[in-house]
Amino acid sequence: MLRAMTAAAIILTACAPTAVEEDEVPNDLPGPTGEQPCGAEGYQGFVGKPLAAVTYPSDMKVRIVEPGMIMTMEYIATRMNIKVDEDGMITRVYCG
């Protein structure tokens, strides 16, 4: 049992994403401008675009809100919510 768990841990570690070199990070990403704690105002250009076509920093707190999705009601000022419609098009970007 222990050997199987060790083997599984090694296999899962091999599947982990590798670190991104600083040179590989695009510099043209929108970002926080200081108006809202989550920086949503810097991402308003996402509205009207397909969710699959947009990028944001991987360390950013983001919640994708889909139609009919059950979500918690706590407000997290530093989390950006991206609301999408049935077709996967972004309809709203806001903090919370």
N, C-alpha and C positions, 0 to 999 in steps of 0.2 A: 504494500500500500504506500509506504514512504517513497519507494523508488518511483512508483507511478506518479505521485504528486511532484516529486523532484523533476521528473522528465517533463511533466506538463508545465511546470514553472519555467523550465529552460526554453521550451517551445514557445510559450507565450512571450517571454522576454525577447526572443528572436523576432517576433511579430511587432514589437513596439516601434513607433515612429522614431526616426533618427533626428538628431538635433539639426536645426536649420542654421546654416552659416549666415552671418550678418549680411554678407553680400547678396544672398539669395532673397532677402526680404524686399518686396517692392516698396519704393519710396513714395509712390503716388497714391497711397491709401488715404482716404479721408480720415479725419481724427477729431478728437474733442477740441472745441474752441473755448471752453471755459464757461459757457452759458449754462449748460445743464451738467449735473454731476456725471452722467453716463456718456456725455458727448453726442447725444442723439442729433443735435442740430447739425453736426458735421456729416451726418449720414442721410440727410433728407433727399439727396440725389438718388437714393436707392428706390424711392417710391415710384411705382410704375414699371419697375424692372423685375425680371424673374429672379427668384431667390437663388437659383442655381448659378446665376451670372455675377453675383456680387461677392466680394471678399472683405474680410475684416480681420484684425489681429487675432490670432488664436488664443491669446491670453485674456481677451476681453470677455466680460460676463455678458452673454447674449442668450435671450430666450426667444425661440421661434414660436409664434402664436398662430396656430392653424385653426380653420373653421371647426366649430364644435368641440374644440379641445378643452378639457377640464384643466384649470390651472389654479395654483394657490393665489391667495389674495394679498400676501405680504408685499409691501412696497420696498424695493431695494433700489435706492437712488443711483447706485453705480452700475445697475444692470440695464442693458439696452434691450427693449422688446422690439421684435420685427414681426409685424402682423402680415399674414399672407392670405390670399383668397383661395378658392377651390382650384384655381389654375396655377397656383404657386407664384402668383404675382404679388409683389410687396405693395400693401395698401397704406401702411403706417409704420413710422419708426418713432419710438418714444422711450423715455426712462421709466423704470419701475420694476 
